[in-house]
């Protein structure tokens, strides 16, 4: 009998292992200490379609770790999971605990990896396995666990080379002439460091930025890095704590003449989903500001009572040459998505 365990029902590293393996508990504990999520079939609800749900989780996984042990490749479930991870283009790591009491048997399992799987890396260091899981995570190094503390000043530094600075310049003709810009506070909310949902206006066979064919589902701009196209990537992740924390951080937008200048944190592998807004500090400017936004081509202009004053949300128009698209979340909400290819 085999068992797979998870930390949450959201995205994370998928760990394939045999039931009762003490090495799994040690690896899981270290992942938890680092705030790295892991998923597995124990989250599948009783009475649901087990195979369909498992396929969904494996497609959502940030990668897979196969915990080597005696008899691991005799398990049809392990081979099934590896096959689905491969089909989804996920990174896979084979790992065995060299400090375990049955280390010789685990070494023998490593030596017995089938030929068709030998292209994947094999390691025997738990620290390195955690590093693999962290690098596969959308939120690698972003938060201080378990408090999830993150300030705006730390945002760019937290992810290091996995986070880049993207710059967008959006024209708003007549901005300075029609309204008092001192009474407007433009900004945006980072919804997620990934493409959560369906990106609109994207050709499934052609990279919109390069106008080049994709190699399978891979990014045409970063073929050497073997990165999935973020516009096609489905991230099974909704109300996770990290996403909620990201939504609480507002990024200011500077105004230069009649131009909005966005300085955004762009994940180098997964891109960025964000929502734009303007807080109108003087209620008398509400209608005028909405008209200005619509006249400049902004879409889905909508009013809200949230924010410092009266907040107006809007979508930036699609600019394929800048890697800027519209994205529809599973709940039908429209946001902007910035392709990671723009910052690489």
Secondary structure, 3 states (H helix, E strand, C coil): CECCCCCCCCCCEEEECECCCHHHHHHHHHHHHCCCCEECHHHCCCCCCHHHHHHHHHHHCCEEEEECCCCHHHCHHHHHHHHHHHHCCCCEEEECCCCCCCHHHHHHHHHCCCHHHCCCEEECCHHHHHHHHHHCCCCCCCCECCCCECCHHHHHHHCHHHEEEEEEEEECCCHHHHCCHHHEEEEEEEEECCCCCEECCCCCCEECCCCEECECCECCCCHHHCCECCCCCCCCCCCCHHHHHHHCCEEECEEECCEEEEEEEEECCCEEEEEEEEEECCHHHHHHHHHHHHHCCCEEEEEECCCCCEEEEEECCCEHHHCEEEEECCCCCEEEEECHHHHC
